[in-house]
Amino acid sequence: MSQAPAPLSVSHLTVAYGERPAVWDVTWAAPPGLTAIVGPNGAGKSTLLKAALGLVPVLTGQVRFFGRPLEEVRDRVGYLPQRASVDWDFPATALDVVCMARYPRMRWWGRVPRRHLEAARAALAQVGMEDFADRQIGKLSGGQQQRVFLARALAQDAELVLMDEPFAAVDAATEAAIVAVLRDLAARGRHVVAVHHDLGTVPEYFESVLLLNARVFAQGPVKQAFTTKAIGATYGARLALLDEASVAAGADGG
């Protein structure tokens, strides 16, 4: 029996800003389950996600979701952007933001149908934000804002969710909520690809990893690919600036 296509695959993908390549000839397939993209600042991690989604232009290469172009399966793919890229002054409540995920299933006119409101409220409840449904998003804390956008990804009920630094600058409660959502998604047969910055938590939170610094340095199951040797090659001299104790705790030393 033939194997199902990868949730996300890229082939010979190259992206450049001006004359500087941000992603260089990357060929990689995200396996099912929970995958982290790891690398130093400026390594092209966020660019890889944005290029896959068509948010930045691609010089060369091909991107496929479940073996097909994005435009054919867009409703199967969700996206959690970096908080810094969101206009928090936009006059929308937390519930409004989550309901946006349901728009492709609605008529473009009229009120939001009850079943979609209920789905949005259920997603807010899943991340502990049901009591803030009517709060304008700019009035929420950073961690609360991140949870609202996580709820939006849940409300879409996507098969694959791309997350750009979901754990960046969040409080412990929000981090715990995000981890719970990741595990719930995996238990329901969904897939996550997340840009992640904390090397120490990679083995705890994820099943597979892509080590990226413009090009691919390692990829595969965390137990095999996430080694001190691969991490050192990916980060180069910058590895000395990291918490080597946390790295050693999460890597196998191979």
C-alpha positions as CSV (number, residue, x, y, z in Angstrom):
1,M,0.0,0.0,0.0
2,S,1.4,3.4,-1.0
3,Q,2.4,5.8,1.8
4,A,0.3,8.9,2.4
5,P,1.9,12.2,1.2
6,A,3.7,14.3,3.9
7,P,1.6,17.0,5.5
8,L,4.2,19.5,4.2
9,S,7.0,18.9,1.8
10,V,9.4,21.3,0.1
11,S,11.8,20.5,-2.7
12,H,14.9,22.6,-3.6
13,L,13.3,25.7,-2.0
14,T,15.3,28.9,-2.1
15,V,14.2,32.3,-0.8
16,A,16.3,35.5,-0.8
17,Y,15.9,39.0,0.6
18,G,17.8,41.2,-1.8
19,E,21.1,39.4,-2.5
20,R,21.1,37.5,0.7
21,P,19.6,34.0,0.7
22,A,17.5,33.3,3.7
23,V,16.6,29.7,2.7
24,W,19.0,27.9,0.5
25,D,18.1,24.8,-1.6
26,V,16.0,23.2,1.2
27,T,14.5,19.8,0.5
28,W,12.5,18.4,3.5
29,A,9.3,16.6,4.3
30,A,7.5,17.1,7.6
31,P,6.4,13.7,8.9
32,P,3.0,13.2,10.6
33,G,2.7,14.4,14.2
34,L,4.5,17.3,16.0
35,T,7.6,18.8,14.3
36,A,9.9,21.6,15.4
37,I,11.9,23.8,13.2
38,V,15.0,24.8,15.1
39,G,18.0,27.1,14.3
40,P,19.7,30.4,15.3
41,N,18.2,33.8,14.9
42,G,18.1,34.8,11.2
43,A,18.3,31.1,10.1
44,G,15.3,31.3,7.8
45,K,12.9,29.4,10.0
46,S,10.0,31.8,9.8
47,T,10.8,32.5,6.1
48,L,10.4,28.8,5.4
49,L,6.9,28.8,6.8
50,K,6.0,32.0,5.0
51,A,7.4,30.8,1.7
52,A,5.4,27.6,2.0
53,L,2.2,29.6,2.6
54,G,2.9,32.0,-0.3
55,L,3.5,35.0,2.0
56,V,7.0,35.7,0.6
57,P,8.2,35.1,-2.9
58,V,10.2,32.0,-3.8
59,L,13.2,32.0,-6.1
60,T,13.2,28.3,-6.8
61,G,11.6,25.2,-5.6
62,Q,8.2,23.5,-5.0
63,V,5.9,23.3,-2.0
64,R,3.2,20.7,-1.5
65,F,0.7,20.2,1.3
66,F,-0.6,16.6,1.5
67,G,1.0,16.1,-2.0
68,R,-1.0,19.0,-3.5
69,P,-0.6,22.8,-4.1
70,L,-1.7,25.0,-1.3
71,E,-4.6,26.5,-3.3
72,E,-6.2,23.0,-3.6
73,V,-6.1,22.2,0.2
74,R,-6.1,25.7,1.8
75,D,-8.9,24.7,4.2
76,R,-6.8,21.9,5.5
77,V,-4.0,24.2,6.6
78,G,-4.0,26.6,9.6
79,Y,-1.4,29.2,10.5
80,L,-0.5,30.8,13.8
81,P,1.7,33.9,13.0
82,Q,4.2,35.6,15.2
83,R,2.5,38.0,17.6
84,A,4.6,40.9,16.3
85,S,3.0,40.6,12.9
86,V,-0.6,41.2,14.2
87,D,-2.4,44.6,14.4
88,W,-3.6,44.5,18.0
89,D,-5.5,47.8,17.6
90,F,-7.9,46.3,15.1
91,P,-11.4,46.7,16.6
92,A,-12.2,43.0,17.1
93,T,-13.0,40.9,20.2
94,A,-11.4,37.6,21.0
95,L,-14.6,35.9,19.7
96,D,-14.5,37.9,16.5
97,V,-10.9,36.8,15.9
98,V,-11.7,33.1,16.4
99,C,-14.8,33.3,14.3
100,M,-12.6,34.4,11.4
101,A,-11.4,30.8,11.1
102,R,-15.0,29.8,10.3
103,Y,-15.6,32.4,7.5
104,P,-14.8,30.0,4.6
105,R,-17.7,27.8,5.7
106,M,-20.2,30.7,6.0
107,R,-22.1,33.0,3.6
108,W,-20.3,36.3,3.3
109,W,-23.3,38.2,4.5
110,G,-25.4,38.2,7.6
111,R,-24.7,37.2,11.2
112,V,-22.4,34.4,12.2
113,P,-24.6,31.2,12.5
114,R,-25.0,29.7,15.9
115,R,-23.0,26.5,15.1
116,H,-20.0,28.6,14.1
117,L,-20.2,30.7,17.2
118,E,-20.4,27.6,19.3
119,A,-17.3,26.2,17.6
120,A,-15.5,29.4,18.2
121,R,-16.5,29.5,21.9
122,A,-15.5,25.9,22.3
123,A,-12.0,26.7,20.9
124,L,-11.7,29.6,23.3
125,A,-12.6,27.3,26.2
126,Q,-10.0,24.8,25.1
127,V,-7.3,27.4,25.6
128,G,-8.8,28.9,28.8
129,M,-10.1,32.1,27.2
130,E,-13.9,31.6,27.3
131,D,-14.2,34.4,29.9
132,F,-12.5,36.9,27.6
133,A,-14.7,36.3,24.5
134,D,-16.0,39.9,24.4
135,R,-12.6,41.6,25.2
136,Q,-11.0,43.6,22.5
137,I,-7.8,41.8,21.5
138,G,-5.6,44.8,22.1
139,K,-6.8,44.8,25.8
140,L,-5.5,41.3,26.4
141,S,-2.0,40.4,27.7
142,G,0.6,39.0,25.4
143,G,-0.1,35.4,26.6
144,Q,-3.8,35.9,26.3
145,Q,-3.5,37.2,22.7
146,Q,-1.4,34.2,21.8
147,R,-4.0,31.9,23.2
148,V,-6.8,33.6,21.2
149,F,-4.8,33.0,17.9
150,L,-4.2,29.5,19.0
151,A,-8.0,29.1,19.5
152,R,-8.5,30.5,15.9
153,A,-6.3,27.8,14.6
154,L,-8.3,25.2,16.5
155,A,-11.6,26.6,15.3
156,Q,-10.5,26.1,11.7
157,D,-10.2,22.4,12.5
158,A,-7.2,22.2,10.1
159,E,-5.4,18.9,9.6
160,L,-2.0,20.8,9.6
161,V,-1.2,23.8,11.7
162,L,1.9,25.9,11.0
163,M,3.0,27.9,14.1
164,D,5.6,30.6,14.1
165,E,7.3,30.9,17.5
166,P,4.1,29.9,19.5
167,F,6.0,29.9,22.8
168,A,7.9,33.2,22.4
169,A,7.5,35.6,25.3
170,V,4.5,33.8,26.9
171,D,3.8,33.1,30.5
172,A,4.0,29.7,32.1
173,A,0.2,29.2,32.0
174,T,0.1,30.0,28.2
175,E,3.0,27.7,27.5
176,A,1.2,24.9,29.4
177,A,-2.0,25.6,27.4
178,I,-0.1,25.5,24.1
179,V,1.5,22.2,25.0
180,A,-1.9,20.7,25.9
181,V,-3.2,21.8,22.6
182,L,-0.3,20.3,20.7
183,R,-0.8,17.0,22.4
184,D,-4.6,17.1,21.8
185,L,-4.0,17.8,18.1
186,A,-1.6,14.9,17.8
187,A,-4.0,12.6,19.6
188,R,-6.7,13.5,17.1
189,G,-4.4,12.7,14.1
190,R,-3.6,16.3,13.3
191,H,-0.1,17.6,12.4
192,V,1.9,20.6,13.7
193,V,5.0,22.2,12.3
194,A,6.3,24.9,14.7
195,V,9.2,27.3,14.6
196,H,10.7,26.8,18.1
197,H,13.5,28.5,20.0
198,D,14.0,26.6,23.2
199,L,16.4,23.7,22.6
200,G,15.8,22.3,26.1
201,T,12.1,21.6,25.4
202,V,12.4,20.1,21.9
203,P,12.5,16.5,23.1
204,E,9.6,17.0,25.5
205,Y,7.2,18.9,23.1
206,F,8.0,17.4,19.7
207,E,8.5,14.1,17.9
208,S,10.5,15.3,14.9
209,V,12.9,18.1,14.2
210,L,14.3,20.1,11.3
211,L,17.6,21.8,12.2
212,L,17.9,24.8,9.8
213,N,20.4,27.6,9.3
214,A,19.6,28.7,5.7
215,R,20.2,25.1,4.7
216,V,19.2,21.8,6.3
217,F,21.7,20.4,8.8
218,A,19.6,17.6,10.2
219,Q,16.1,16.3,10.0
220,G,14.2,13.3,11.4
221,P,12.9,11.9,14.7
222,V,14.1,13.9,17.7
223,K,15.9,10.9,19.2
224,Q,18.0,10.5,16.0
225,A,18.4,13.9,14.6
226,F,18.6,16.2,17.6
227,T,22.2,15.5,18.7
228,T,24.8,17.8,20.1
229,K,26.8,17.3,17.0
230,A,24.0,18.3,14.7
231,I,23.0,21.2,17.0
232,G,26.7,22.4,17.0
233,A,26.9,22.3,13.3
234,T,23.6,24.3,12.9
235,Y,24.5,27.0,15.4
236,G,28.2,27.1,14.8
237,A,30.0,29.6,17.0
238,R,26.7,30.8,18.4
239,L,26.3,27.5,20.3
240,A,28.6,28.9,23.0
241,L,26.0,31.6,23.7
242,L,23.3,29.0,24.5
243,D,22.6,27.1,27.7
244,E,24.7,24.1,27.0
245,A,23.3,22.3,30.1
246,S,19.8,22.4,28.6
247,V,21.1,21.3,25.3
248,A,22.9,18.3,26.8
249,A,19.8,17.3,28.7
250,G,17.8,17.2,25.5
251,A,20.3,15.7,23.1
252,D,21.9,12.3,23.0
253,G,25.5,13.5,22.5
254,G,25.9,11.7,19.1
